[in-house]
Amino acid sequence: MEESVRLQIIYETAVSMVTRTPEAWAEYLRFASRFYKYPFDNALLRSVRTNIESAWM
């Protein structure tokens, strides 16, 4: 699978995760407020990565 296709799948999954409930959206906004200089896409992917890393701890 091409890298661009994998990133698109990750991005679409991340968007559905942060928009599924008002609480999930609020949690994402709290996270993104610390990365306000980043574009939405980058902050979103960073959020997903942080959630995955915290799940492993």
Secondary structure, DSSP 8 states (H G I E B T S, - for coil): --HHHHHHHHHHHHHHHHTSSHHHHHHHHHHHGGGTTS-HHHHHHHHHHHHHHHHH-
